[in-house]
């Protein structure tokens, strides 16, 4: 394959590994159309097809035979552990096994100082880690009484243990194998036997009766075009506009006033360009997944088929977010689900609400899952404080600007929404810089050259609320709302579920109480 791809990489001026990755993502489209044509009555060829395609990507294309062997070892180890360990510690043994393996490879990557342009095992292994640990919990839920489970656990539980071929096909499901998103076993099983297309909301009467809903190709190839557009934007603009621009002499060459306005404005555009590469690869894999049939979620009232279940990112919501929590919920969606269902809920003792301990353990899991670079920890820790400040702002200010039921939206409410969106994007780009810069020195220097604006925004909010601002706003709410409404508007939201940036607001609130 190198004979074909090396000249292409030289022509485009891109790294060979990047070209190979994009090649795999695009080849997955015609292969997805082949996969779905294998009859549901013949599941074994479908499982084998997944295994062979993933092996093709890893061995002849990416030249990573040892990496494929390592991933296969994680899969076989998980299969053996989940089948033979019957006690409640089984999911945690699987977690330790696959996460430990991933962490070792993260350390190796750091020791060799491999750049983002180098594609190696850790990316696919991160996806596989989510898939295998989720499977272990699903198996354990299948051994527990249904009355002890919540809705998600009941839907995803594995009651009948799969054969080795079924498990290999699931583990190496090719559209999301390289960069995600991952698929849980229940969803994979329903895709293989075709029950996915029958379990969604009923088909409208005016829709044609088909085994596979129509509209799949239209949606999938639209995703491919969108992904390629974002990829083109990143390839053309990425070399000039990136978070590293904060470390260039240009930032220091600006005057005091300009340094606070112009570079910070350019930095926001850099954040969008940095996100373009994630938009590109996740949208491309979403389209390939849809071609295999994954992601079907039913029909619209007009009878049009909907394919929203394979999405890993909601681009419009991220770029124009109503608030910071919704923004984070729209990013790396499947990882959010994994952290919530397999870590956050599982470390909380039965009968108790998740709190500080659950948040911290989730934070540590997310940090180790991403890697060992200091920049990750700066992003996650500060992200938790941003989430805490955002919750306090929403519960304190929003009830004061909401119009009465049935009344039109007021100018004050529009200003509030605009300010919330602007603040969310500013904080997203600020907190994401260390995630891309990685090193402690570069991250702190970038924040310094940005005038620490993120800390000023969040710190000011936290000081205000914990120095009496919360009580002051609650009193204002009582004076501006009817008693029946007040009971709802001043009630603090429940402990939030974890995101890719895990919630540390519990820690903030505990510290405030102790102080």
C-alpha positions in Angstrom: 0.0 0.0 0.0 2.9 2.4 0.6 3.7 2.4 -3.1 0.3 3.9 -3.7 0.1 6.3 -0.7 3.6 7.6 -0.5 3.4 9.6 -3.7 0.0 10.9 -2.7 1.3 12.1 0.7 4.3 13.8 -1.1 1.9 15.6 -3.5 -0.4 16.8 -0.8 2.4 17.7 1.6 0.8 15.6 4.4 2.3 13.0 6.6 2.1 9.4 5.3 0.2 8.3 8.5 -2.4 10.9 8.0 -3.0 9.9 4.4 -3.3 6.3 5.4 -5.8 7.1 8.1 -8.0 9.1 5.7 -7.7 6.3 3.1 -9.0 3.8 5.7 -11.9 6.1 6.7 -12.9 6.6 3.0 -12.5 2.9 2.0 -14.9 2.1 4.9 -17.7 3.6 2.8 -17.9 1.0 0.0 -17.0 -1.7 2.5 -20.0 -0.6 4.6 -22.3 -1.1 1.5 -20.8 -4.6 1.1 -21.3 -5.4 4.8 -25.0 -4.5 4.9 -25.7 -6.8 1.9 -24.6 -9.8 3.8 -28.0 -11.4 4.8 -29.0 -11.2 8.5 -29.6 -14.9 8.3 -25.9 -15.4 7.9 -24.3 -13.6 10.9 -21.0 -15.5 10.8 -19.8 -13.9 7.5 -20.7 -10.5 9.0 -18.5 -11.1 12.1 -15.7 -12.4 9.9 -16.0 -9.4 7.6 -15.4 -7.0 10.4 -12.4 -8.9 11.6 -10.8 -9.1 8.2 -11.4 -5.5 7.3 -9.9 -4.2 10.6 -6.9 -6.5 10.0 -6.6 -5.1 6.5 -6.5 -1.6 7.9 -3.9 -2.4 10.6 -1.5 -4.7 8.8 -1.0 -3.9 5.1 -2.2 -0.3 5.2 -1.0 1.1 8.5 1.9 -1.4 8.9 1.0 -2.1 12.5 1.0 -5.9 12.8 2.3 -5.8 16.4 -0.3 -3.2 17.3 -3.0 -5.4 15.9 -1.6 -8.3 17.9 -1.8 -6.3 21.1 -5.4 -5.3 20.5 -6.3 -8.9 19.8 -4.7 -9.9 23.1 -6.8 -7.3 24.9 -9.9 -8.7 23.2 -9.1 -12.3 24.0 -8.2 -11.5 27.6 -11.5 -9.6 28.1 -13.4 -12.5 26.6 -11.8 -15.0 28.9 -12.1 -12.9 32.1 -15.8 -11.9 31.5 -16.7 -15.5 30.8 -14.9 -17.1 33.8 -15.0 -14.6 36.6 -18.6 -14.7 38.0 -18.3 -12.2 40.9 -19.0 -8.5 41.1 -15.3 -7.7 40.7 -15.3 -9.0 37.1 -15.9 -5.6 35.4 -13.2 -4.0 37.5 -10.7 -6.8 36.6 -11.4 -6.2 32.9 -11.1 -2.4 33.5 -7.7 -2.9 35.2 -6.5 -5.2 32.5 -7.4 -3.1 29.4 -6.7 0.3 31.1 -3.4 -0.8 32.4 -2.4 -2.0 28.9 -3.5 1.4 27.4 -1.6 3.4 30.0 1.6 1.4 29.2 1.3 2.4 25.5 0.6 6.0 26.5 3.9 6.0 28.4 5.7 4.5 25.4 4.2 7.1 23.1 5.4 9.8 25.5 8.9 8.4 25.8 9.3 8.3 22.1 7.8 11.8 21.8 5.5 10.8 19.0 3.6 13.7 17.4 -0.1 13.8 16.5 0.9 13.2 12.9 2.1 9.7 13.9 -0.6 7.1 13.9 0.0 4.3 16.3 -1.9 1.9 18.6 -3.1 4.2 21.4 -6.0 5.8 19.3 -7.7 2.6 18.4 -6.9 1.2 21.9 -8.7 4.1 23.5 -11.8 3.2 21.5 -11.4 -0.5 22.3 -11.0 0.2 26.0 -14.4 1.9 26.1 -15.9 -1.0 24.2 -14.4 -3.8 26.3 -15.1 -2.2 29.7 -18.7 -1.5 28.6 -19.1 -5.1 27.5 -17.9 -6.3 30.9 -20.4 -4.2 32.7 -23.2 -5.3 30.3 -22.3 -8.9 31.1 -22.4 -8.3 34.8 -25.8 -6.5 34.5 -27.0 -9.6 32.6 -26.3 -11.6 35.8 -28.1 -9.3 38.1 -31.9 -9.1 38.8 -33.6 -6.7 36.5 -35.2 -4.8 39.4 -31.7 -3.7 40.5 -30.9 -2.1 37.1 -31.8 1.3 35.6 -33.2 1.8 32.1 -29.8 2.0 30.3 -28.5 -1.1 32.1 -31.6 -3.1 31.2 -31.4 -2.1 27.5 -27.7 -2.9 27.2 -27.4 -6.0 29.4 -25.9 -9.2 27.9 -27.9 -12.2 29.0 -26.5 -14.8 26.5 -22.7 -14.8 26.3 -21.5 -14.5 22.7 -19.4 -17.0 20.9 -15.8 -16.1 20.2 -16.5 -15.2 16.6 -19.4 -13.0 17.6 -17.2 -11.3 20.1 -14.3 -10.8 17.6 -16.8 -9.3 15.1 -18.1 -6.9 17.8 -14.6 -5.9 19.0 -13.3 -5.3 15.5 -16.4 -3.6 14.0 -14.5 -1.7 11.3 -16.2 1.7 10.8 -15.3 2.9 14.3 -12.4 0.7 15.0 -9.6 3.3 14.3 -11.0 6.5 15.8 -14.4 5.7 17.2 -17.1 6.0 18.0 -17.4 2.7 19.8 -20.5 0.5 19.7 -21.9 -1.5 22.6 -22.7 -5.2 22.2 -26.5 -4.9 22.3 -26.4 -2.3 19.5 -24.0 -4.5 17.5 -26.1 -7.6 18.0 -29.3 -5.8 16.8 -27.4 -4.5 13.8 -26.2 -8.1 12.9 -29.6 -9.7 13.2 -31.6 -6.8 11.7 -33.7 -6.2 14.8 -32.4 -2.7 15.0 -34.7 -1.7 12.1 -37.7 -3.2 13.9 -37.1 -1.9 17.5 -37.3 1.8 16.7 -40.5 3.8 16.6 -43.1 2.3 14.2 -42.7 2.9 10.4 -45.3 5.4 9.1 -48.1 4.0 7.0 -47.0 5.9 3.9 -43.4 4.6 4.0 -42.4 1.7 1.8 -42.0 -1.7 3.5 -38.3 -2.7 3.4 -36.0 -4.8 5.5 -33.5 -1.9 5.6 -35.0 1.6 5.8 -34.4 3.9 2.8 -32.4 7.1 3.0 -29.4 5.5 4.5 -27.0 6.3 1.6 -28.2 9.9 1.3 -27.5 10.6 4.9 -24.2 8.7 4.9 -22.7 10.4 1.9 -23.8 13.8 3.1 -21.8 13.0 6.2 -18.8 12.1 4.0 -19.0 15.5 2.2 -19.3 17.4 5.5 -16.3 15.5 6.9 -14.2 16.2 3.8 -15.0 19.9 4.0 -13.9 20.1 7.6 -10.8 18.1 6.7 -10.0 20.5 3.9 -10.4 23.5 6.2 -8.0 21.9 8.7 -5.5 21.0 6.0 -5.5 24.5 4.5 -5.8 26.6 7.6 -4.4 24.4 10.3 -0.7 25.1 9.7 -1.3 28.8 10.3 -4.2 28.9 12.8 -3.7 26.6 15.8 -3.4 27.0 19.6 0.4 27.2 19.3 0.0 30.7 17.8 -0.2 31.9 21.4 3.5 31.0 21.8 4.6 32.9 18.7 6.4 36.3 18.8 3.3 37.8 17.1 1.4 37.7 20.4 4.1 39.6 22.2 4.5 42.1 19.4 1.0 43.5 19.9 0.5 46.6 22.1 -1.2 46.2 25.5 -4.7 47.0 24.1 -4.2 44.9 21.0 -2.8 42.0 23.0 -6.1 41.9 24.9 -8.4 42.0 21.9 -6.9 41.1 18.5 -4.8 38.1 19.5 -7.6 36.7 21.7 -10.1 37.1 18.8 -7.7 35.2 16.5 -7.2 32.6 19.1 -11.0 31.8 19.0 -10.7 31.2 15.3 -7.8 28.9 16.0 -10.0 26.9 18.3 -12.5 26.3 15.6 -9.7 25.2 13.2 -8.3 22.8 15.8 -11.8 21.3 16.2 -12.1 20.8 12.5 -9.9 17.7 12.5 -12.2 16.1 15.1 -15.3 17.1 13.2 -13.8 15.6 10.1 -12.8 12.2 11.4 -15.9 11.7 13.6 -18.3 12.7 10.8 -16.5 10.5 8.3 -16.8 7.5 10.6 -20.4 8.3 11.3 -21.2 8.1 7.6 -19.4 4.8 7.2 -21.3 3.4 10.3 -24.6 4.5 8.8 -23.8 2.6 5.6 -23.5 -0.6 7.6 -26.9 0.2 9.1 -25.7 1.4 12.5 -27.3 4.6 13.9 -30.9 4.1 12.8 -33.3 5.8 15.3 -36.7 5.5 13.6 -38.7 7.7 11.4 -39.8 11.4 11.4 -43.5 12.3 11.3 -43.2 12.6 7.5 -41.9 9.1 7.1 -38.2 10.0 6.5 -35.8 7.6 8.1 -33.6 9.0 10.9 -29.9 8.1 11.4 -28.8 9.9 14.5 -27.5 7.0 16.7 -24.0 6.9 15.3 -23.2 10.6 15.9 -20.2 11.4 18.2 -20.4 15.2 17.8 -23.1 17.9 17.3 -21.1 20.6 15.5 -23.7 23.3 15.5 -24.4 23.0 19.2 -20.7 23.2 20.0 -20.0 26.3 17.9 -23.3 28.0 19.0 -23.9 26.6 22.5 -26.7 27.7 24.7 -24.5 27.0 27.8 -21.3 25.2 28.7 -22.9 21.9 29.8 -24.8 21.5 26.6 -21.6 22.2 24.7 -19.7 19.5 26.5 -22.6 17.0 26.1 -22.3 17.5 22.4 -18.6 16.7 22.2 -17.3 13.1 22.0 -20.8 11.9 22.9 -20.0 8.2 23.2 -17.2 8.9 25.6 -19.6 10.9 27.8 -21.9 7.8 27.9 -19.0 5.5 28.8 -17.8 7.8 31.6 -21.3 8.1 33.0 -22.5 4.5 32.7 -19.2 2.6 33.4 -17.4 4.9 35.9 -19.6 7.6 37.5 -22.5 5.4 38.3 -20.5 2.3 39.2 -18.3 3.9 41.8 -21.3 5.3 43.7 -22.4 3.1 46.6 -25.9 1.7 46.2 -28.5 3.9 47.7 -26.4 7.0 47.6 -26.1 10.0 45.2 -22.9 10.5 43.3 -20.8 13.1 44.9 -17.2 14.3 45.4 -15.7 10.8 45.4 -17.5 9.8 42.2 -16.5 13.0 40.4 -12.8 12.6 41.3 -12.6 8.9 40.3 -14.3 9.8 37.0 -11.8 12.6 36.5 -8.9 10.3 37.1 -10.3 7.7 34.7 -10.7 10.3 31.9 -7.2 11.6 32.5 -5.5 8.2 32.3 -7.7 7.3 29.3 -6.4 10.3 27.4 -2.8 9.9 28.3 -0.1 11.2 30.7 0.6 14.6 29.3 0.3 17.5 31.9 -1.9 19.4 29.5 -4.7 16.9 29.8 -4.8 17.4 33.6 -4.9 21.2 33.3 -7.8 20.9 30.9 -9.8 18.4 33.0 -9.3 20.1 36.3 -10.1 23.6 35.1 -13.0 22.2 33.1 -14.5 21.0 36.3 -14.4 24.5 37.8 -15.9 25.9 34.6 -18.8 23.4 34.9 -19.3 24.4 38.6 -19.4 28.1 37.7 -21.7 27.5 34.8 -24.2 25.7 36.9 -24.2 28.4 39.5 -24.8 31.1 36.8 -27.6 29.2 35.3 -29.4 28.5 38.6 -28.9 32.0 39.8 -29.5 34.3 36.7 -31.7 32.3 34.4 -34.9 32.4 36.5 -34.6 36.2 36.6 -34.7 36.6 32.8 -37.2 33.9 31.9 -40.4 35.5 30.5 -43.8 34.5 31.9 -45.4 31.4 30.5 -46.9 32.2 27.1 -45.1 35.5 26.9 -42.7 36.3 24.0 -39.0 36.2 24.6 -37.7 39.4 26.1 -34.7 41.5 25.0 -33.1 40.7 28.4 -33.5 36.9 27.8 -31.9 37.3 24.3 -28.9 39.2 25.8 -28.6 36.5 28.5 -28.6 33.7 25.8 -26.0 35.6 23.7 -23.8 36.2 26.7 -24.0 32.5 27.7 -23.0 31.4 24.2 -20.1 33.8 23.9 -18.8 32.9 27.4 -19.1 29.2 26.6 -17.0 29.5 23.4 -14.4 31.7 25.1 -14.0 29.3 27.9 -13.9 26.2 25.6 -11.0 27.6 23.6 -9.2 28.7 26.8 -9.5 25.3 28.5 -8.8 23.3 25.4 -5.4 24.9 24.7 -3.4 22.7 27.2 -5.1 19.7 25.7 -3.4 20.4 22.4 -0.2 22.0 23.6 0.3 19.1 26.1 3.4 20.3 28.0 3.1 22.2 31.3 5.4 25.0 30.2 3.7 25.7 26.9 0.2 25.5 28.4 1.0 28.0 31.2 2.8 30.3 28.8 -0.2 30.3 26.4 -2.6 31.1 29.3 -0.3 33.9 30.4 -0.2 35.4 27.0 -4.0 35.2 26.9 -4.0 37.4 30.0 -5.5 34.5 32.1 -8.9 35.6 30.9 -10.5 32.1 31.6 -9.4 32.3 35.2 -10.7 35.8 35.6 -14.1 34.7 34.2 -14.5 31.6 36.3 -12.8 32.9 39.4 -14.9 36.0 39.5 -18.1 34.0 39.2 -17.1 31.5 41.9 -16.1 34.3 44.3 -19.4 36.1 43.7 -21.5 33.0 44.3 -19.7 31.7 47.4 -19.4 35.1 49.0 -23.2 35.6 49.2 -24.2 36.0 45.6 -26.3 32.8 45.6 -28.4 34.0 48.5 -28.8 37.4 47.0 -30.0 36.0 43.6 -32.4 33.6 45.4 -34.0 36.6 47.2 -34.4 38.3 43.9 -36.0 35.3 42.4 -38.5 35.2 45.3 -39.4 38.8 44.6 -39.8 38.3 40.8 -41.6 35.0 40.7 -44.8 33.4 41.9 -44.5 31.2 44.9 -45.3 28.0 42.9 -42.7 28.9 40.3 -40.1 29.9 42.9 -40.0 26.4 44.3 -38.7 25.2 41.0 -36.5 28.1 39.9 -34.4 28.3 43.0 -33.9 24.6 43.4 -30.4 23.6 42.6 -29.9 21.1 39.8 -29.1 17.5 40.8 -25.5 16.4 40.8 -24.6 16.3 37.1 -23.4 13.3 35.2 -19.8 13.2 34.1 -18.6 14.5 30.8 -15.4 14.1 28.9 -14.2 16.9 31.2 -15.4 15.2 34.5 -17.6 17.2 36.9 -15.6 18.6 39.8 -18.3 21.0 41.1 -18.8 18.6 44.0 -15.2 19.3 45.0 -15.8 23.1 44.7 -18.9 23.0 46.8 -17.3 20.9 49.5 -14.4 23.3 49.7 -16.8 26.2 50.0 -18.7 24.5 52.8 -15.5 23.7 54.7 -14.2 27.3 54.3 
